[in-house]
Amino acid sequence: MIAALTGMGLSAAAGLNAYIPFMIVALIARFTDVITLPESFAWIESPWAIGVGAVLLLTELVLDKIPAVDTVNDAIQTFIRPSMGGLIFAATTAAEDLDRSTWMGENPWVGVVLGIAVSGLVHSGKMAARPAINAGTLGAGAPVVSTAEDGASLGLSLVAIFIPILVIFALIALGWLLIWLWLKVRRWRRRREPRVGPDTAYPRV
């Protein structure tokens, strides 16, 4: 149960920023005993994986704060964030120090599927809301919202590892926020749609 909560929290964090939870898991596994990754996932804490992850994280932090570019980046991340969510979920639920239960370890595909699903849902909400935020703020909201998302990804990752029971409340809050953003985007799109009524004048042919 604890491992599953950790995996869900990290997967949700990956939906906001794919590389923040990856780097946190990699660094904690390499330099502490809090997470002991199994051999099949030991490459995550290798120097080359941490180096590549750091470069990709820096790139993501920059691109996600540029209006219009962030939308293209989100489209590319559609394949990366859910995959990273599945990877991190499977890796952490298989870690011996997080949970003594062997069921998740014996069924790693469950973690992959759940990780992809959770991360994909969060990413979809982020991807749907960002264009509306950019248009509504003339691009000024992009760096602000992106910074908030990075902070949420960092905080959720740390909570998932060190206080996993709080992941339940964090996911509820995140789900509420995504629904609220979806409703706001829906209203914004409706206001921008041209209204056609009986008094609408049409050009004569």
NULOSE-70730 format. One line per field, with one value per residue: x negated, y negated, z of N, C-alpha, C in turn; residue in one letter; residue number from 0. Coordinates in nm, 3 decimals. Last residue first. Example, Ala and Ser with C-alpha at 12.3 -4.5 7.8 and 13.67 -1.06 7.14 Angstrom:
! residues 2
nx: -1.285	-1.319
ny: 0.225	0.569
nz: 0.708	0.780
cax: -1.367	-1.230
cay: 0.106	0.450
caz: 0.714	0.780
cx: -1.290	-1.320
cy: -0.003	0.330
cz: 0.787	0.780
rest: S	A
nr: 1	0
END
This chain:
! residues 205
nx: 2.456	2.417	2.323	2.555	2.610	2.811	3.049	3.051	2.695	2.395	2.095	1.776	1.607	1.516	1.673	1.587	1.330	1.386	1.516	1.301	1.120	1.265	1.281	1.009	0.954	1.112	0.982	0.730	0.803	0.893	0.650	0.499	0.644	0.610	0.333	0.298	0.427	0.256	0.007	-0.026	-0.155	-0.428	-0.654	-0.873	-0.775	-0.570	-0.696	-0.867	-0.677	-0.539	-0.744	-0.799	-0.548	-0.513	-0.723	-0.636	-0.399	-0.503	-0.642	-0.422	-0.289	-0.490	-0.539	-0.260	-0.140	-0.196	-0.048	0.194	0.364	0.517	0.325	0.215	0.441	0.495	0.264	0.284	0.492	0.413	0.180	0.278	0.444	0.255	0.092	0.274	0.314	0.053	0.002	0.198	0.126	-0.139	-0.101	0.061	-0.118	-0.334	-0.213	-0.143	-0.380	-0.484	-0.409	-0.587	-0.578	-0.323	-0.355	-0.514	-0.560	-0.721	-0.825	-1.062	-1.285	-1.276	-1.106	-0.890	-0.783	-0.979	-0.951	-0.685	-0.684	-0.877	-0.752	-0.511	-0.617	-0.746	-0.521	-0.391	-0.608	-0.645	-0.431	-0.386	-0.597	-0.516	-0.320	-0.472	-0.620	-0.417	-0.360	-0.597	-0.606	-0.390	-0.608	-0.833	-0.863	-0.951	-1.220	-1.345	-1.287	-1.380	-1.658	-1.695	-1.619	-1.816	-2.040	-1.968	-1.954	-2.223	-2.323	-2.186	-2.287	-2.559	-2.564	-2.261	-2.005	-1.893	-2.002	-1.845	-1.630	-1.708	-1.790	-1.589	-1.688	-1.613	-1.583	-1.736	-2.005	-2.160	-2.258	-2.092	-1.829	-1.829	-1.878	-1.652	-1.435	-1.492	-1.484	-1.211	-1.072	-1.172	-1.100	-0.838	-0.607	-0.343	-0.363	-0.532	-0.351	-0.212	-0.422	-0.460	-0.211	-0.215	-0.435	-0.340	-0.122	-0.257	-0.400	-0.188	-0.083
ny: -3.771	-3.952	-3.828	-3.832	-3.913	-3.767	-3.726	-3.459	-3.386	-3.268	-3.368	-3.219	-3.143	-3.252	-3.140	-2.873	-2.893	-2.959	-2.728	-2.548	-2.652	-2.607	-2.329	-2.271	-2.380	-2.207	-1.965	-2.024	-2.063	-1.807	-1.666	-1.786	-1.704	-1.427	-1.409	-1.493	-1.294	-1.079	-1.152	-1.115	-0.875	-0.925	-1.104	-1.052	-1.022	-1.206	-1.444	-1.471	-1.500	-1.728	-1.921	-1.904	-1.967	-2.224	-2.357	-2.328	-2.476	-2.731	-2.770	-2.774	-3.005	-3.194	-3.163	-3.215	-3.461	-3.616	-3.557	-3.685	-3.557	-3.397	-3.247	-3.098	-2.961	-2.809	-2.645	-2.500	-2.310	-2.082	-2.007	-1.948	-1.731	-1.551	-1.507	-1.367	-1.138	-1.031	-0.959	-0.755	-0.575	-0.507	-0.385	-0.167	-0.026	0.023	0.171	0.399	0.511	0.643	0.846	0.884	0.639	0.639	0.850	0.836	0.588	0.407	0.107	-0.032	0.125	0.246	0.130	0.155	-0.092	-0.230	-0.127	-0.177	-0.459	-0.524	-0.424	-0.569	-0.829	-0.809	-0.781	-1.028	-1.200	-1.128	-1.182	-1.446	-1.606	-1.723	-1.893	-2.057	-2.193	-2.342	-2.501	-2.638	-2.808	-2.970	-3.119	-2.943	-2.755	-2.520	-2.559	-2.545	-2.295	-2.128	-2.163	-2.060	-1.793	-1.710	-1.727	-1.540	-1.301	-1.268	-1.231	-1.003	-0.822	-0.823	-0.727	-0.549	-0.516	-0.361	-0.109	0.046	0.194	0.454	0.459	0.218	-0.054	-0.168	-0.471	-0.547	-0.564	-0.789	-0.828	-0.689	-0.744	-1.022	-1.047	-0.914	-1.055	-1.309	-1.259	-1.184	-1.412	-1.586	-1.502	-1.564	-1.745	-1.654	-1.382	-1.335	-1.355	-1.118	-0.942	-0.995	-0.906	-0.636	-0.541	-0.585	-0.414	-0.169	-0.155	-0.129	0.121
nz: -5.154	-4.847	-4.528	-4.262	-3.926	-3.687	-3.568	-3.498	-3.445	-3.343	-3.198	-3.197	-2.893	-2.659	-2.465	-2.483	-2.385	-2.118	-2.030	-2.055	-1.872	-1.636	-1.636	-1.609	-1.358	-1.202	-1.251	-1.139	-0.870	-0.801	-0.833	-0.630	-0.404	-0.432	-0.412	-0.146	-0.005	-0.075	0.014	0.279	0.294	0.236	0.304	0.132	-0.133	-0.165	-0.092	-0.313	-0.521	-0.447	-0.473	-0.752	-0.860	-0.758	-0.886	-1.150	-1.137	-1.085	-1.325	-1.501	-1.418	-1.485	-1.760	-1.859	-1.826	-2.045	-2.270	-2.234	-2.069	-2.234	-2.369	-2.157	-2.071	-2.297	-2.311	-2.050	-2.029	-2.164	-2.031	-1.773	-1.834	-1.934	-1.708	-1.549	-1.710	-1.726	-1.460	-1.433	-1.645	-1.590	-1.337	-1.401	-1.570	-1.394	-1.189	-1.334	-1.410	-1.189	-0.982	-0.782	-0.659	-0.559	-0.368	-0.149	0.099	0.214	0.070	0.050	0.026	-0.229	-0.511	-0.669	-0.662	-0.806	-1.069	-1.140	-1.127	-1.317	-1.555	-1.564	-1.590	-1.833	-1.994	-1.952	-2.059	-2.337	-2.498	-2.445	-2.497	-2.736	-2.633	-2.467	-2.662	-2.777	-2.553	-2.509	-2.722	-2.626	-2.382	-2.191	-2.001	-2.101	-2.162	-1.902	-1.797	-2.004	-1.975	-1.718	-1.769	-1.948	-1.777	-1.580	-1.727	-1.791	-1.526	-1.441	-1.626	-1.561	-1.292	-1.196	-1.107	-1.311	-1.309	-1.145	-1.215	-1.176	-0.908	-0.720	-0.510	-0.216	-0.053	0.167	0.176	-0.066	-0.322	-0.504	-0.431	-0.456	-0.733	-0.847	-0.739	-0.851	-1.126	-1.153	-1.070	-1.288	-1.543	-1.616	-1.458	-1.439	-1.439	-1.229	-1.020	-1.064	-1.000	-0.730	-0.631	-0.705	-0.555	-0.294	-0.297	-0.328	-0.092	0.087	0.000
cax: 2.380	2.496	2.290	2.469	2.611	2.677	3.020	3.142	2.835	2.478	2.236	1.868	1.679	1.445	1.680	1.725	1.350	1.309	1.589	1.424	1.084	1.228	1.404	1.081	0.890	1.137	1.122	0.741	0.744	0.984	0.766	0.456	0.629	0.745	0.398	0.235	0.482	0.402	0.031	0.028	-0.014	-0.338	-0.527	-0.895	-0.883	-0.547	-0.589	-0.923	-0.777	-0.467	-0.682	-0.903	-0.612	-0.419	-0.720	-0.764	-0.393	-0.415	-0.716	-0.524	-0.223	-0.435	-0.647	-0.336	-0.114	-0.262	-0.177	0.103	0.269	0.585	0.408	0.130	0.372	0.594	0.295	0.178	0.505	0.537	0.174	0.178	0.499	0.365	0.036	0.221	0.427	0.123	-0.079	0.196	0.261	-0.106	-0.187	0.110	0.013	-0.354	-0.273	-0.039	-0.300	-0.535	-0.323	-0.558	-0.702	-0.357	-0.257	-0.577	-0.469	-0.760	-0.711	-0.937	-1.271	-1.253	-1.213	-0.976	-0.704	-0.965	-1.080	-0.734	-0.592	-0.901	-0.884	-0.509	-0.531	-0.826	-0.622	-0.328	-0.561	-0.751	-0.485	-0.273	-0.598	-0.625	-0.284	-0.371	-0.689	-0.488	-0.256	-0.551	-0.702	-0.383	-0.475	-0.826	-0.830	-0.814	-1.121	-1.354	-1.262	-1.238	-1.590	-1.728	-1.545	-1.677	-2.034	-1.992	-1.834	-2.126	-2.372	-2.168	-2.143	-2.518	-2.608	-2.395	-2.096	-1.837	-2.059	-1.964	-1.615	-1.650	-1.890	-1.630	-1.630	-1.707	-1.532	-1.590	-1.949	-2.102	-2.332	-2.237	-1.873	-1.805	-1.973	-1.789	-1.450	-1.482	-1.609	-1.319	-1.067	-1.191	-1.237	-0.882	-0.743	-0.372	-0.268	-0.587	-0.455	-0.142	-0.365	-0.568	-0.255	-0.112	-0.435	-0.462	-0.101	-0.162	-0.473	-0.275	0.000
cay: -3.717	-3.917	-3.906	-3.755	-3.960	-3.775	-3.863	-3.503	-3.395	-3.280	-3.338	-3.318	-3.092	-3.288	-3.285	-2.908	-2.857	-3.051	-2.855	-2.525	-2.647	-2.743	-2.407	-2.223	-2.437	-2.351	-1.981	-1.993	-2.172	-1.921	-1.634	-1.800	-1.847	-1.484	-1.371	-1.569	-1.429	-1.071	-1.149	-1.245	-0.877	-0.876	-1.098	-1.062	-0.938	-1.066	-1.390	-1.455	-1.392	-1.601	-1.896	-1.881	-1.840	-2.118	-2.349	-2.269	-2.333	-2.669	-2.765	-2.672	-2.875	-3.186	-3.136	-3.092	-3.358	-3.650	-3.491	-3.732	-3.648	-3.486	-3.342	-3.185	-3.051	-2.906	-2.740	-2.596	-2.441	-2.149	-2.040	-2.055	-1.853	-1.596	-1.573	-1.497	-1.224	-1.075	-1.063	-0.873	-0.632	-0.570	-0.502	-0.272	-0.071	-0.048	0.041	0.319	0.448	0.509	0.800	0.999	0.682	0.544	0.859	0.884	0.671	0.547	0.193	-0.105	0.047	0.326	0.103	0.272	0.014	-0.255	-0.122	-0.039	-0.379	-0.558	-0.378	-0.423	-0.793	-0.830	-0.674	-0.903	-1.208	-1.113	-1.046	-1.353	-1.539	-1.625	-1.792	-1.969	-2.105	-2.243	-2.416	-2.543	-2.698	-2.903	-3.107	-3.031	-2.890	-2.523	-2.557	-2.664	-2.412	-2.136	-2.200	-2.200	-1.874	-1.714	-1.806	-1.679	-1.355	-1.291	-1.338	-1.129	-0.849	-0.868	-0.863	-0.552	-0.590	-0.494	-0.206	-0.016	0.049	0.420	0.462	0.354	-0.007	-0.070	-0.389	-0.558	-0.430	-0.754	-0.886	-0.684	-0.604	-0.962	-1.102	-0.875	-0.912	-1.291	-1.303	-1.093	-1.290	-1.617	-1.478	-1.425	-1.759	-1.798	-1.443	-1.322	-1.458	-1.245	-0.942	-1.023	-1.044	-0.724	-0.535	-0.650	-0.557	-0.213	-0.164	-0.245	0.000
caz: -5.266	-4.966	-4.649	-4.350	-4.065	-3.742	-3.609	-3.604	-3.406	-3.463	-3.177	-3.256	-3.009	-2.783	-2.484	-2.520	-2.526	-2.201	-2.034	-2.130	-2.015	-1.675	-1.645	-1.726	-1.477	-1.201	-1.291	-1.282	-0.946	-0.794	-0.916	-0.769	-0.433	-0.430	-0.537	-0.255	0.000	-0.095	-0.131	0.238	0.331	0.131	0.378	0.276	-0.083	-0.204	-0.007	-0.179	-0.524	-0.452	-0.344	-0.652	-0.894	-0.720	-0.741	-1.109	-1.168	-0.987	-1.199	-1.514	-1.404	-1.349	-1.663	-1.884	-1.726	-1.918	-2.254	-2.339	-2.005	-2.141	-2.444	-2.238	-1.979	-2.251	-2.419	-2.080	-1.964	-2.204	-2.174	-1.793	-1.774	-2.019	-1.827	-1.504	-1.672	-1.846	-1.523	-1.345	-1.634	-1.718	-1.353	-1.311	-1.619	-1.521	-1.162	-1.268	-1.515	-1.222	-1.092	-0.868	-0.721	-0.664	-0.477	-0.272	0.022	0.229	0.103	0.054	0.149	-0.109	-0.415	-0.661	-0.598	-0.663	-0.998	-1.136	-1.046	-1.178	-1.512	-1.555	-1.477	-1.713	-1.991	-1.909	-1.920	-2.238	-2.501	-2.437	-2.368	-2.738	-2.733	-2.407	-2.567	-2.858	-2.612	-2.407	-2.720	-2.757	-2.446	-2.308	-1.954	-2.049	-2.270	-1.987	-1.715	-1.975	-2.100	-1.745	-1.672	-1.992	-1.900	-1.543	-1.664	-1.898	-1.612	-1.367	-1.623	-1.694	-1.325	-1.254	-1.020	-1.284	-1.404	-1.087	-1.223	-1.306	-1.015	-0.759	-0.635	-0.271	-0.163	0.173	0.188	0.064	-0.211	-0.518	-0.439	-0.324	-0.637	-0.881	-0.710	-0.705	-1.064	-1.195	-0.989	-1.146	-1.498	-1.622	-1.508	-1.441	-1.533	-1.364	-1.033	-1.079	-1.135	-0.824	-0.612	-0.759	-0.701	-0.341	-0.278	-0.431	-0.218	0.096	0.000
cx: 2.421	2.404	2.374	2.441	2.511	2.685	2.881	3.112	2.921	2.624	2.314	2.012	1.774	1.514	1.615	1.739	1.491	1.330	1.518	1.505	1.208	1.193	1.375	1.210	0.963	1.077	1.158	0.884	0.755	0.932	0.867	0.571	0.590	0.738	0.541	0.301	0.425	0.462	0.180	0.055	0.052	-0.190	-0.418	-0.767	-0.888	-0.652	-0.569	-0.820	-0.834	-0.564	-0.612	-0.842	-0.719	-0.479	-0.629	-0.770	-0.522	-0.405	-0.633	-0.606	-0.325	-0.374	-0.596	-0.447	-0.198	-0.244	-0.243	-0.038	0.170	0.494	0.473	0.212	0.285	0.530	0.395	0.211	0.404	0.545	0.297	0.177	0.406	0.427	0.147	0.166	0.379	0.239	-0.009	0.121	0.261	0.029	-0.158	0.029	0.068	-0.223	-0.292	-0.091	-0.189	-0.452	-0.364	-0.471	-0.682	-0.485	-0.291	-0.482	-0.534	-0.668	-0.758	-0.820	-1.138	-1.222	-1.183	-1.088	-0.785	-0.880	-1.062	-0.862	-0.646	-0.810	-0.907	-0.641	-0.524	-0.745	-0.708	-0.427	-0.487	-0.697	-0.583	-0.320	-0.480	-0.624	-0.390	-0.330	-0.591	-0.559	-0.317	-0.443	-0.657	-0.481	-0.486	-0.690	-0.822	-0.771	-0.979	-1.239	-1.263	-1.204	-1.441	-1.658	-1.570	-1.591	-1.890	-1.984	-1.848	-1.998	-2.274	-2.213	-2.113	-2.369	-2.560	-2.434	-2.240	-1.933	-2.009	-2.026	-1.737	-1.631	-1.833	-1.725	-1.678	-1.644	-1.643	-1.525	-1.796	-2.054	-2.274	-2.310	-2.025	-1.854	-1.955	-1.889	-1.594	-1.502	-1.606	-1.449	-1.175	-1.179	-1.261	-1.014	-0.807	-0.510	-0.286	-0.493	-0.516	-0.241	-0.290	-0.518	-0.363	-0.152	-0.334	-0.466	-0.222	-0.135	-0.382	-0.349	-0.086
cy: -3.789	-3.871	-3.859	-3.839	-3.879	-3.813	-3.877	-3.645	-3.444	-3.277	-3.365	-3.274	-3.199	-3.239	-3.329	-3.058	-2.891	-3.021	-2.955	-2.653	-2.631	-2.749	-2.550	-2.302	-2.396	-2.418	-2.129	-2.008	-2.148	-2.037	-1.747	-1.770	-1.869	-1.633	-1.424	-1.537	-1.515	-1.210	-1.145	-1.251	-1.007	-0.880	-1.048	-1.057	-0.936	-0.973	-1.242	-1.397	-1.365	-1.483	-1.761	-1.844	-1.804	-1.981	-2.239	-2.254	-2.263	-2.518	-2.700	-2.658	-2.762	-3.048	-3.121	-3.068	-3.233	-3.541	-3.516	-3.678	-3.707	-3.587	-3.443	-3.291	-3.149	-3.007	-2.847	-2.691	-2.543	-2.290	-2.115	-2.101	-1.971	-1.724	-1.627	-1.574	-1.363	-1.168	-1.119	-0.987	-0.760	-0.641	-0.579	-0.399	-0.184	-0.106	-0.042	0.179	0.362	0.437	0.658	0.962	0.799	0.584	0.765	0.883	0.712	0.641	0.337	-0.019	-0.025	0.242	0.170	0.253	0.143	-0.148	-0.136	-0.029	-0.237	-0.479	-0.403	-0.367	-0.643	-0.796	-0.685	-0.787	-1.081	-1.107	-1.021	-1.209	-1.442	-1.541	-1.682	-1.858	-2.008	-2.143	-2.306	-2.450	-2.593	-2.786	-3.051	-3.013	-2.991	-2.661	-2.574	-2.668	-2.540	-2.261	-2.219	-2.249	-2.022	-1.799	-1.821	-1.771	-1.501	-1.351	-1.371	-1.247	-0.979	-0.899	-0.912	-0.695	-0.594	-0.578	-0.348	-0.120	-0.026	0.269	0.418	0.349	0.135	-0.009	-0.297	-0.472	-0.432	-0.609	-0.857	-0.725	-0.594	-0.817	-1.040	-0.922	-0.868	-1.145	-1.283	-1.129	-1.189	-1.491	-1.509	-1.401	-1.621	-1.827	-1.593	-1.381	-1.455	-1.360	-1.072	-1.027	-1.083	-0.870	-0.628	-0.654	-0.636	-0.363	-0.214	-0.265	-0.126
cz: -5.393	-5.079	-4.768	-4.474	-4.147	-3.889	-3.671	-3.654	-3.521	-3.420	-3.305	-3.239	-3.064	-2.908	-2.613	-2.545	-2.573	-2.349	-2.125	-2.141	-2.100	-1.823	-1.688	-1.746	-1.603	-1.325	-1.299	-1.332	-1.096	-0.878	-0.918	-0.864	-0.578	-0.465	-0.545	-0.389	-0.113	-0.101	-0.160	0.088	0.287	0.166	0.282	0.360	0.070	-0.145	-0.037	-0.082	-0.385	-0.453	-0.340	-0.516	-0.791	-0.747	-0.691	-0.957	-1.126	-1.010	-1.090	-1.386	-1.411	-1.325	-1.519	-1.782	-1.741	-1.813	-2.121	-2.320	-2.104	-2.075	-2.350	-2.311	-2.057	-2.157	-2.376	-2.195	-2.013	-2.149	-2.220	-1.938	-1.792	-1.966	-1.917	-1.623	-1.630	-1.816	-1.648	-1.409	-1.550	-1.709	-1.480	-1.325	-1.533	-1.571	-1.287	-1.239	-1.455	-1.327	-1.134	-0.987	-0.815	-0.734	-0.592	-0.391	-0.109	0.152	0.110	0.099	0.159	0.014	-0.281	-0.560	-0.588	-0.593	-0.849	-1.054	-1.029	-1.084	-1.363	-1.505	-1.456	-1.588	-1.866	-1.900	-1.875	-2.096	-2.385	-2.434	-2.350	-2.611	-2.741	-2.504	-2.502	-2.768	-2.698	-2.461	-2.619	-2.763	-2.587	-2.374	-2.068	-2.003	-2.218	-2.088	-1.798	-1.895	-2.080	-1.872	-1.697	-1.899	-1.949	-1.664	-1.627	-1.841	-1.724	-1.452	-1.550	-1.697	-1.461	-1.289	-1.073	-1.200	-1.377	-1.179	-1.169	-1.325	-1.149	-0.879	-0.666	-0.395	-0.211	0.066	0.195	0.063	-0.072	-0.389	-0.441	-0.322	-0.498	-0.776	-0.736	-0.667	-0.913	-1.124	-1.025	-1.060	-1.351	-1.549	-1.501	-1.496	-1.544	-1.469	-1.172	-1.096	-1.162	-0.968	-0.710	-0.746	-0.764	-0.493	-0.325	-0.419	-0.329	-0.035	0.000
rest: V	R	P	Y	A	T	D	P	G	V	R	P	E	R	R	R	R	W	R	R	V	K	L	W	L	W	I	L	L	W	G	L	A	I	L	A	F	I	V	L	I	P	I	F	I	A	V	L	S	L	G	L	S	A	G	D	E	A	T	S	V	V	P	A	G	A	G	L	T	G	A	N	I	A	P	R	A	A	M	K	G	S	H	V	L	G	S	V	A	I	G	L	V	V	G	V	W	P	N	E	G	M	W	T	S	R	D	L	D	E	A	A	T	T	A	A	F	I	L	G	G	M	S	P	R	I	F	T	Q	I	A	D	N	V	T	D	V	A	P	I	K	D	L	V	L	E	T	L	L	L	V	A	G	V	G	I	A	W	P	S	E	I	W	A	F	S	E	P	L	T	I	V	D	T	F	R	A	I	L	A	V	I	M	F	P	I	Y	A	N	L	G	A	A	A	S	L	G	M	G	T	L	A	A	I	M
nr: 204	203	202	201	200	199	198	197	196	195	194	193	192	191	190	189	188	187	186	185	184	183	182	181	180	179	178	177	176	175	174	173	172	171	170	169	168	167	166	165	164	163	162	161	160	159	158	157	156	155	154	153	152	151	150	149	148	147	146	145	144	143	142	141	140	139	138	137	136	135	134	133	132	131	130	129	128	127	126	125	124	123	122	121	120	119	118	117	116	115	114	113	112	111	110	109	108	107	106	105	104	103	102	101	100	99	98	97	96	95	94	93	92	91	90	89	88	87	86	85	84	83	82	81	80	79	78	77	76	75	74	73	72	71	70	69	68	67	66	65	64	63	62	61	60	59	58	57	56	55	54	53	52	51	50	49	48	47	46	45	44	43	42	41	40	39	38	37	36	35	34	33	32	31	30	29	28	27	26	25	24	23	22	21	20	19	18	17	16	15	14	13	12	11	10	9	8	7	6	5	4	3	2	1	0
END
